[in-house]
Amino acid sequence: MIDFRYHLVSLISVFLALAVGIVLGAGPLRDTLGDQLSGQVEQLRTEQDTLRGQVDELEASNDQLASFISGVGPQIVSGALAGQDVAVITDDDSTRSSVAALGTLLEDAGAGTTSPVALGSTLWDPAEGDARDEAVADVEKIAPGALISQGAGDATAPTSSEQLATLVVTLLSADDPAGLTDTQREQLWQVLQDHQLVTLADGVPGTVDAVVYASADPAEFTVEADDETTATERAQGQLAAQSALLARLVEDDVPAVVAAVTPANDASTGILRTVRGDSRFTTLSTTDRLQEADGPVLAVLALVEQTRGGSGAYGTTTDADARLPQIPETQGLGTGTGASDGGGAG
């Protein structure tokens, strides 16, 4: 049995150890430990200042390049798309200013442009399934051959959303396997407008040789009233519609660029992430920073490369291949290194 003397010795040992620690800490070891900690803190501060300086230099360099690109954009692209008819498709009204800038640059490039096609949220809204089904039924009465019979990328039956999204490409494509007449095209565009699936600001568009898909900030598609289930359905429906539309562009071999708004230089969400990470879309080109002054120029340059048989992922996000396409028009603009499948003068 442990007696009182054992407890006393234990307590004395503890206090002795504490006293030794205090004496050493206040004496011989104080300066050494303090100097080491001070040195480490100072080293970290120096490294932080160095990194901050490097970031500031890179941001300043990128801003200068962006300003230069946007300033000389009309001259860079001048005549590069002569003889090409181009359509701009967008998925939200928030891209209006960027789409307008795209239209102006396409004209500078010599392209014949069509009325911008704005996709409506009815195309993927979970609550609008009946409207989509009615639209499909109306389309089948006019031209059943205009609708796809399989889902995007697989052998499943397509949803009404996928069918209507691909119909947009069918109506724009100059290569028309459905053999639609001009009257049928007008009627089908009217069906899409009547059901608020698309908005045409300047009348019925004609067929085109190339397409720019201008995608909005993913946050623009969030509906505050959605519960978790509805929000998930909305996001999945939108992605399915977008993917079906882009897959049809690939299938029809239409030169196309997906140009996306990327707030905070982040491409980790939205259709841009999907296209850059899905092997089905490797023949498409992508650009980020659509909301920036040089974003529309970047998109048009990527489209120029597309029409010459090249493709790539361009911009400043971490998953971009290069800052700019490597084509004759961008030589000397600080394109840097990066992957590109082509882009020589055609």
KOLDRENPA-70704 format. One record per residue: x, y, z of N, C-alpha, C in turn. Coordinates in steps of 0.001 Angstrom, whole numbers, padded with zeros to 6 digits, always signed. Layout:
N
XYZXYZXYZ/...
***
This chain:
346
+000849-001201+000000+000000+000000+000000+000882+001247+000000/+000561+002211-000860+001361+003429-000998+001114+004326+000213/+002207+004750+000892+002039+005597+002089+002241+007059+001757/+002184+007903+002756+002257+009353+002603+003599+009791+002032/+004711+009059+002440+006042+009454+001977+006157+009364+000445/+005501+008367-000150+005523+008231-001621+004891+009455-002283/+003739+009884-001751+003081+011070-002313+003946+012307-002154/+004610+012405-001030+005451+013573-000763+006611+013638-001743/+007255+012465-001949+008375+012431-002894+007911+012781-004311/+006755+012287-004699+006220+012593-006027+005975+014086-006211/+005391+014697-005186+005122+016147-005272+006406+016947-005346/+007385+016538-004534+008670+017250-004549+009318+017131-005929/+009236+015929-006539+009821+015719-007869+009178+016627-008917/+007847+016723-008857+007138+017583-009802+007566+019028-009656/+007627+019516-008431+008005+020915-008206+009457+021178-008579/+010324+020188-008327+011725+020345-008737+011837+020467-010261/+011108+019586-010981+011138+019652-012452+010613+020989-012959/+009559+021475-012315+009003+022763-012711+009994+023891-012451/+010652+023809-011317+011621+024852-010962+012796+024858-011935/+013278+023649-012288+014384+023558-013249+013982+024138-014602/+012753+023835-015034+012264+024366-016309+012195+025876-016294/+011706+026416-015185+011612+027888-015076+012988+028516-015123/+013929+027914-014371+015290+028476-014319+015948+028439-015694/+015820+027264-016381+016435+027151-017704+015773+028077-018715/+014437+028153-018655+013721+029002-019603+014011+030470-019415/+014229+030857-018182+014503+032269-017891+015970+032605-018032/+016790+031561-018164+018218+031812-018213+018873+031364-019489/+019628+030260-019487+020442+029850-020642+019662+029621-021928/+018428+029047-021832+017694+028716-023043+016833+029847-023582/+016640+030889-022733+015705+031939-023147+016136+032614-024440/+017359+033034-024498+017835+033759-025674+017864+032875-026908/+018278+031599-026731+018371+030692-027880+016997+030434-028490/+016025+030066-027629+014681+029799-028138+014045+031055-028723/+014227+032159-028052+013647+033410-028550+014221+033804-029884/+015560+033631-030021+016197+033983-031292+015715+033084-032418/+015560+031767-032119+015088+030838-033140+013683+031186-033608/+012795+031452-032643+011419+031797-033010+011357+033107-033777/+012125+034091-033335+012138+035389-034024+012659+035243-035451/+013707+034382-035589+014266+034164-036913+013280+033484-037854/+012558+032504-037334+011568+031810-038158+010438+032737-038572/+009968+033564-037632+008910+034519-037948+009371+035505-039013/+010592+035989-038871+011117+036950-039838+011269+036314-041218/+011716+035034-041234+011859+034325-042512+010511+034151-043204/+009480+033806-042416+008144+033653-042984+007618+034981-043527/+007882+036062-042803+007450+037377-043282+008137+037732-044588/+009420+037422-044671+010169+037722-045902+009625+036916-047078/+009377+035605-046837+008832+034759-047894+007452+035239-048330/+006625+035658-047353+005288+036168-047683+005384+037426-048525/+006298+038327-048148+006464+039564-048921+006947+039270-050331/+007848+038288-050449+008360+037915-051776+007252+037347-052656/+006458+036434-052075+005357+035838-052830+004314+036880-053203/+004008+037782-052270+003040+038833-052579+003547+039712-053712/+004841+039997-053690+005416+040798-054772+005329+040088-056112/+005589+038769-056103+005492+037998-057345+004064+037968-057873/+003103+037798-056963+001696+037799-057373+001320+039150-057972/+001756+040230-057321+001445+041571-057830+002049+041784-059215/+003275+041290-059403+003921+041438-060709+003175+040653-061787/+002765+039422-061449+002033+038605-062408+000678+039225-062740/-000014+039722-061716-001312+040351-061960-001158+041596-062828/-000111+042390-062538+000120+043593-063336+000448+043232-064785/+001272+042197-064952+001626+041760-066302+000404+041262-067057/-000447+040491-066368-001650+039976-067017-002612+041109-067360/-002741+042088-066455-003620+043229-066717-003135+044022-067924/-001819+044178-068021-001271+044909-069166-001545+044161-070472/-001351+042826-070436-001612+042037-071629-003088+042077-071985/-003960+041984-070959-005400+042022-071207-005807+043353-071828/-005261+044430-071298-005583+045761-071834-005098+045898-073274/-003908+045377-073528-003365+045450-074873-004211+044636-075844/-004575+043411-075429-005374+042543-076297-006715+043182-076621/-007389+043704-075583-008694+044322-075824-008573+045576-076672/-007471+046311-076503-007290+047545-077272-007038+047301-078745/-006248+046270-079034-005910+045998-080433-006761+044872-081004/-007731+044402-080237-008573+043291-080666-009129+043426-082072/-009772+044549-082391-010342+044694-083743-009306+044543-084848/-008073+045041-084604-007026+044907-085609-006505+043473-085681/-006423+042812-084523-005915+041445-084491-006810+040508-085308/-008120+040654-085128-009049+039712-085771-009533+040179-087136/-009134+041354-087551-009648+041934-088788-009559+040971-089973/-010711+040654-090541-010776+039823-091740-010516+038346-091529/-010254+037918-090282-009855+036529-090036-010999+035530-090213/-012248+036020-090203-013397+035129-090372-014228+035513-091597/-013592+036135-092547-014305+036540-093762-014943+035330-094430/-016211+035471-094811-016930+034403-095476-017569+033397-094537/-017406+033597-093212-017993+032690-092235-019233+033330-091594/-020303+032569-091534-021492+033029-090807-021462+032416-089414/-021622+033266-088398-021427+032833-087009-022647+033180-086166/-023037+032245-085318-024113+032486-084362-023543+032517-082949/-024119+033360-082107-023760+033405-080691-024953+032909-079888/-024736+031852-079118-025772+031300-078239-025394+031646-076807/-026337+032102-076024-026068+032394-074624-027127+031756-073746/-026794+031557-072467-027727+030879-071582-028266+031752-070453/-027928+033053-070472-028467+033953-069454-028287+035393-069908/-029234+036238-069512-029219+037640-069931-028043+038413-069347/-027415+037868-068297-026298+038572-067655-025085+038689-068577/-025045+037929-069656-023917+037998-070590-024153+039022-071696/-025188+039831-071570-025593+040724-072670-024446+041599-073173/-023716+042249-072267-022647+043154-072704-021522+042389-073393/-021197+041205-072888-020151+040394-073516-020592+039917-074895/-021866+039532-075025-022397+039091-076316-022369+040235-077322/-022691+041444-076858-022637+042605-077747-021204+042843-078234/-020239+042725-077311-018837+042890-077693-018408+041799-078659/-018869+040593-078423-018575+039484-079351-019103+039790-080750/-020334+040285-080813-020933+040608-082106-020131+041635-082872/-019669+042663-082161-018875+043712-082803-017553+043156-083327/-016900+042320-082521-015617+041743-082932-015784+040777-084094/-016878+040037-084105-017132+039130-085221-017317+039915-086512/-017967+041055-086418-018101+041916-087588-016732+042439-088026/-015891+042819-087034-014529+043253-087360-013755+042143-088055/-014050+040903-087661-013358+039755-088261-013900+039408-089639/-014930+040120-090081-015492+039891-091408-016562+038824-091452/-016998+038344-090287-018011+037292-090256-019396+037867-090467/-020239+037079-091119-021646+037424-091185-022303+036874-089927/-022894+037718-089121-023468+037265-087852-024977+037156-087941/-025533+036287-087102-026976+036110-087051-027508+036648-085735/-028805+036648-085600-029434+037065-084357-028940+036200-083211/-028488+036811-082097-028096+036000-080934-029266+035137-080460/-028961+033912-080086-029974+032979-079590-029808+032861-078079/-030783+033342-077329-030723+033270-075873-031581+032107-075387/-030953+031128-074755-031693+029998-074213-032465+030444-072978/-033712+029978-072851-034521+030316-071688-034433+029245-070622/-034651+029631-069372-034570+028667-068269-035650+027591-068368/-036693+027848-069165-037728+026828-069380-037125+025556-069955/-035979+025681-070592-035327+024530-071208-034869+023509-070169/-034633+023962-068925-034165+023019-067895-034870+023165-066546/-035780+024106-066409-036480+024320-065141-037288+023069-064766/-037098+022521-063552-037850+021318-063156-039361+021491-063200/-039821+022732-063035-041263+022982-063010-041873+023149-064390/-041043+023133-065440-041526+023415-066791-041532+022178-067686/-041610+021008-067091-041611+019777-067882-042774+019697-068855/-043958+020140-068428-045132+020098-069308-044942+020993-070528/-044371+022177-070307-044131+023094-071425-043170+022477-072435/-042151+021793-071940-041193+021144-072846-041855+020005-073619/-042665+019233-072927-043362+018128-073609-044293+018654-074693/-044979+019746-074411-045863+020354-075410-045061+020848-076610/-043895+021420-076338-043050+021915-077427-042579+020765-078313/-042189+019650-077681-041765+018480-078451-042898+017982-079336/-044097+017946-078773-045260+017502-079550-045505+018423-080742/-045350+019729-080535-045540+020686-081630-044479+020507-082713/-043250+020237-082281-042164+020028-083246-042429+018786-084081/-042884+017726-083436-043149+016474-084152-044234+016643-085216/-045167+017549-084975-046209+017806-085972-045634+018501-087206/-044621+019310-086993-044046+020085-088099-042963+019300-088824/-042014+018737-088038-040880+018027-088652-040293+017045-087654/-040879+015864-087529-040395+014886-086548-038947+014479-086764/-038465+014565-087987-037080+014202-088264-036068+015163-087688/-036534+016297-087173-035615+017292-086618-035187+016963-085198/-035847+015997-084557-035559+015658-083170-034614+014475-083083/-033733+014482-082092-032810+013370-081894-033562+012182-081298/-033033+010982-081510-033682+009782-081001-032919+009145-079860/-031713+009703-079542-030915+009186-078440-030454+010327-077563/-030148+009986-076305-029618+010981-075386-028186+011337-075750/-027718+012452-075223-026368+012911-075535-025322+011942-075009/-024549+011349-075923-023434+010510-075538-023780+009084-075162/-025038+008656-075265-025368+007273-074923-026574+006815-075735/-027058+005618-075414-028145+005037-076186-029489+005158-075482/-029572+005985-074458-030827+006140-073736-031757+007075-074488/-033038+006973-074160-034017+007879-074771-033751+009296-074264/-033706+010269-075157-033415+011643-074736-034580+012257-073980/-034256+013161-073082-035299+013925-072407-035818+014994-073364/-036966+015563-073036-037492+016651-073863-036522+017821-073868/-035853+018046-072745-034881+019130-072659-033729+018913-073640/-033211+017681-073693-032121+017371-074621-032581+017487-076071/-033775+017020-076359-034284+017096-077727-034393+018546-078195/-034901+019401-077325-035115+020799-077710-033798+021560-077780/-032842+021203-076926-031534+021859-076969-030819+021530-078271/-030866+020270-078676-030207+019897-079928-030935+020450-081140/-032236+020701-081008-032996+021290-082108-032444+022667-082459/-031965+023396-081450-031371+024716-081704-030206+024586-082677/-029357+023567-082457-028216+023362-083352-028692+022916-084729/-029684+022049-084767-030229+021593-086048-030717+022767-086887/-031368+023717-086239-031901+024869-086974-030802+025826-087423/-029671+025814-086728-028574+026713-087093-027603+026081-088085/-027539+024764-088078-026527+024069-088879-026815+024140-090374/-025784+024507-091119-025919+024546-092580-025994+023136-093155/-025394+022174-092459-025453+020768-092877-026700+020165-092241/-027761+020028-093024-029081+019684-092487-029525+018291-092938/-029228+017251-092117-029658+015906-092500-031174+015732-092457/-031865+016624-091720-033323+016509-091628-034020+017061-092864/-033299+017798-093700-033875+018340-094925-035003+019326-094677/-034809+020225-093709-035861+021185-093370-035990+022263-094439/-037207+022647-094722-037448+023777-095622-037348+025063-094820/-037233+026197-095514-037173+027487-094834-038438+027721-094007/-039573+027303-094555-040842+027472-093825-040842+026652-092539/-040354+025419-092616-040293+024583-091420-039354+025179-090373/-038228+025707-090825-037298+026328-089882-037979+027485-089140/-038663+028321-089867-039352+029447-089234-040409+028960-088248/-041132+027935-088623-042162+027399-087742-041553+026799-086473/-040451+026111-086620-039810+025487-085465-039207+026538-084530/-038609+027570-085083-038123+028670-084247-039295+029298-083487/-040431+029409-084153-041602+030004-083505-042083+029134-082348/-042025+027819-082524-042411+026909-081431-041503+027145-080221/-040215+027233-080458-039269+027452-079367-039523+028785-078668/-039869+029792-079450-040157+031093-078842-041489+031091-078086/-042492+030462-078664-043810+030434-078030-043771+029771-076656/-042907+028779-076517-042795+028069-075235-041675+028640-074360/-041159+029797-074740-040134+030514-073973-038874+029676-073760/-038557+028889-074757-037341+028086-074707-036147+028860-075252/-036405+029769-076170-035367+030658-076686-035958+032051-076875/-035053+033022-076938-035431+034390-077277-034556+034834-078441/-035193+035378-079482-034479+035875-080659-034681+037376-080721/-033608+038114-080464-033728+039569-080380-033915+040224-081736/-033333+039635-082781-033332+040287-084092-033937+039434-085187/-034947+038672-084865-035602+037859-085877-035005+036473-085996/-035578+035697-086889-035157+034309-087080-033752+034258-087680/-032836+033536-087033-031474+033458-087565-031388+032507-088754/-030406+032738-089587-030167+031830-090696-029212+030721-090277/-028854+029867-091208-027895+028813-090914-026479+029408-090843/-025610+028733-090107-024285+029294-089856-023187+028262-090095/-021947+028775-090131-020775+027921-090304-020051+027651-088995/-020310+028484-087975-019609+028348-086701-020468+028936-085588/-020121+028549-084340-020924+028965-083182-020018+029349-082013/-020420+030407-081309-019826+030726-080008-020913+030538-078958/-020640+029697-077971-021580+029495-076865-021076+030318-075689/-021784+031399-075360-021386+032298-074278-022144+031920-073012/-021427+031386-072036-022068+030886-070826-021862+031824-069646/-022918+031996-068862-022923+032943-067753-022254+032371-066505/-022059+033233-065538-021591+032840-064210-022548+031787-063654/-022050+030621-063217-022931+029580-062680-023863+030071-061576/-023438+031087-060834-024273+031609-059756-025561+032240-060277/-025559+032659-061548-026744+033285-062123-027906+032307-062261/-027627+031023-062238-028681+030024-062435-029293+029531-061126/-028779+030033-060010-029302+029627-058709-030632+030319-058431/-031614+029554-057963-032917+030095-057589-033073+029943-056072/-033175+031069-055370-033171+031046-053910-034315+030214-053334/-035439+030178-054038-036605+029467-053508-036477+027951-053611/-035479+027460-054357-035318+026013-054534-034906+025337-053228/-035528+024188-052946-034999+023355-051875-033855+022538-052465/-033202+021719-051653-032012+021001-052108-032322+020076-053277/-033452+019383-053217-033810+018450-054288-034053+019183-055600/-034819+020268-055526-035126+021042-056731-033868+021678-057319/-033004+022179-056436-031756+022792-056911-030900+021776-057655/-030864+020548-057132-030093+019491-057790-030700+019147-059142/-032022+019036-059203-032697+018743-060464-032452+019854-061486/-032480+021072-061020-032261+022210-061927-030847+022160-062502/-029863+021936-061637-028471+021902-062087-028237+020741-063054/-028800+019586-062737-028631+018424-063614-029335+018627-064948/-030519+019223-064904-031251+019481-066140-030531+020470-067030/-029978+021505-066427-029250+022505-067201-028010+021888-067839/-027259+021113-067053-026055+020490-067586-026396+019527-068717/-027486+018784-068567-027896+017845-069618-028251+018585-070901/-028978+019702-070778-029361+020483-071957-028133+021085-072633/-027248+021683-071843-026037+022269-072406-025174+021206-073078/-025014+020072-072405-024171+019006-072952-024754+018462-074246/-026082+018312-074300-026720+017812-075516-026504+018777-076680/-026637+020063-076402-026436+021068-077447-024999+021022-077964/-024033+020987-077044-022627+020988-077450-022243+019675-078130/-022827+018564-077663-022551+017278-078305-023042+017269-079747/-024149+017946-079989-024666+018022-081360-023740+018858-082245/-023141+019903-081678-022170+020694-082430-020981+019823-082828/-020528+018974-081890-019423+018067-082179-019832+017071-083260/-021025+016499-083108-021513+015505-084055-021646+016076-085455/-022108+017328-085545-022278+017969-086848-020990+018603-087361/-019902+018476-086574-018597+019015-086970-018664+020517-087232/-019373+021223-086358-019476+022682-086466-018362+023320-085642/-017517+024155-086236-016503+024851-085445-017182+025641-084323/-016748+025433-083094-017445+026055-081972-016505+026344-080817/-016830+027401-080095-016077+027810-078906-017050+027984-077749/-016695+027433-076591-017447+027682-075364-016690+028756-074602/-017271+029954-074524-016649+031083-073836-017435+031357-072560/-016778+031264-071405-017507+031306-070141-017063+032439-069235/-018027+032950-068489-017750+033894-067404-017127+033101-066258/-015997+033573-065735-015300+032870-064650-014943+033847-063534/-015898+034138-062655-015619+035062-061542-014454+034560-060689/-013631+035492-060219-012475+035150-059384-011532+034175-060085/-011560+034190-061423-010688+033331-062225-010860+031855-061863/-012106+031465-061618-012414+030112-061167-013227+029387-062237/-012687+028277-062732-013394+027485-063737-013768+026112-063189/-013941+026023-061871-014198+024723-061245-015675+024355-061243/-016542+025252-061713-017964+024952-061796-018485+025349-063176/-019707+024904-063481-020340+025307-064724-019940+024452-065912/-020469+024849-067071-020284+024065-068293-018825+024039-068742/-018060+025079-068413-016654+025113-068827-015888+023945-068207/-016128+023682-066932-015467+022552-066270-015841+021238-066954/-017108+021094-067297-017566+019863-067942-016901+019663-069297/-016892+020701-070112-016335+020580-071465-014839+020284-071415/-014132+020960-070514-012686+020750-070443-012324+019384-069845/-013275+018761-069153-012974+017486-068525-013614+016282-069171/-014330+016488-070285-015064+015394-070927-014483+015134-072315/-014047+013903-072554-013406+013560-073826-014328+013731-075026/-015649+013780-074797-016567+013975-075924-016358+015321-076589/-015814+016274-075832-015760+017652-076323-014354+018120-076673/-013445+017190-076902-012059+017584-077159-011882+018394-078440/-012806+018258-079381-012669+019019-080630-013200+020442-080499/-013897+020738-079400-014356+022101-079165-013222+022915-078545/-013285+024219-078703-012352+025107-078005-013076+025773-076853/-012318+026144-075830-012900+026823-074674-012072+028035-074302/-012757+029059-073804-012065+030238-073271-012735+030648-071975/-011948+031144-071033-012517+031671-069794-012460+033194-069817/-012758+033845-068673-012706+035303-068476-013576+036088-069479/-014726+035541-069864-015597+036238-070807-016020+037595-070270/-016094+037728-068937-016549+038977-068333-015498+040084-068382/-014259+039716-068704-013190+040708-068757-013137+041373-070123/-012433+042497-070197-012393+043281-071439-011813+042484-072602/-010843+041612-072308-010234+040837-073389-010925+039505-073626/-011936+039174-072828-012623+037890-072973-013241+037666-074337/-014007+038625-074873-014579+038438-076210-013520+038293-077300/-012402+039024-077167-011317+038878-078153-010761+037462-078106/-010573+036966-076897-010062+035611-076714-010982+034593-077376/-012299+034782-077209-013269+033860-077804-013211+033892-079336/-013108+035077-079900-013063+035194-081364-011773+034598-081911/-010654+034827-081222-009390+034234-081658-009467+032706-081622/-010096+032177-080588-010263+030716-080507-011140+030211-081644/-012144+030999-082023-013008+030597-083131-012247+030640-084452/-011365+031634-084596-010523+031689-085795-009714+030405-085911/-009122+029983-084798-008348+028742-084802-009238+027541-085116/-010452+027540-084568-011395+026448-084841-011676+026314-086330/-011904+027420-087002-012233+027373-088429-011056+026895-089265/-009860+026876-088663-008668+026408-089370-008272+025001-088931/-009134+024378-088147-008884+023002-087752-008197+022799-086434/-007968+023878-085668-007288+023759-084382-008252+023854-083223/-007778+023514-082043-008604+023622-080846-007709+023744-079632/-008296+024175-078519-007528+024300-077291-008352+024950-076206/-007774+025017-075009-008419+025649-073857-007590+026868-073477/-008184+028056-073569-007411+029279-073445-007939+030192-072340/-007015+030981-071777-007386+031916-070730-006377+031905-069604/-006852+032190-068390-005947+032323-067251-006296+031408-066079/-007335+030583-066195-007657+029661-065118-006664+028497-065132/-006625+027756-064047-005591+026728-063890-005694+025602-064914/-006883+025390-065473-007037+024288-066432-006945+024742-067884/-006534+025977-068115-006334+026454-069490-004993+025945-070014/-004952+025654-071320-003708+025191-071939-002729+026337-072161/-003247+027493-072539-002406+028630-072875-003212+029912-072738/-002504+031022-072701-003176+032321-072570-003964+032658-073819/-003374+032390-074998-003994+032706-076283-003735+031574-077269/-004594+031422-078290-004303+030449-079350-003014+030830-080069/-002280+029846-080483-001041+030106-081203-001320+030107-082705/-001774+031222-083192-002077+031421-084604-001309+032645-085077/-001164+032833-086378-000379+033966-086869-000823+035310-086289/-002118+035475-086083-002630+036760-085583-002152+037084-084174/-001745+036065-083400-001352+036316-082006+000152+036281-081795/+000928+036128-082857+002376+036102-082704+002862+037415-082108/+003697+037315-081064+004223+038514-080430+003338+039078-079347/+002216+038418-079043+001315+038926-078010+001517+038224-076669/+002585+037476-076508+002828+036819-075250+001932+035611-075055/+001833+034775-076110+000948+033613-076013+001460+032574-075054/+002757+032539-074806+003290+031529-073902+003226+030165-074526/+003391+029145-073696+003320+027770-074185+002005+027155-073838/+001643+026130-074547+000391+025452-074256+000005+024580-075412/-000941+023683-075164-001363+022740-076199-002255+023398-077206/-002109+023003-078427-002991+023448-079502-002931+022420-080594/-004086+022091-081144-004146+021041-082153-003960+021560-083571/-003777+022837-083709-003625+023368-085052-003593+024861-085012/-004117+025475-086040-004197+026916-086033-003357+027558-087092/-002766+026810-087964-002043+027401-089069-002977+028094-090023/-002457+029003-090786-003292+029728-091723-003930+028780-092690/-005248+029009-092912-005971+028110-093799-006211+028737-095126/
***
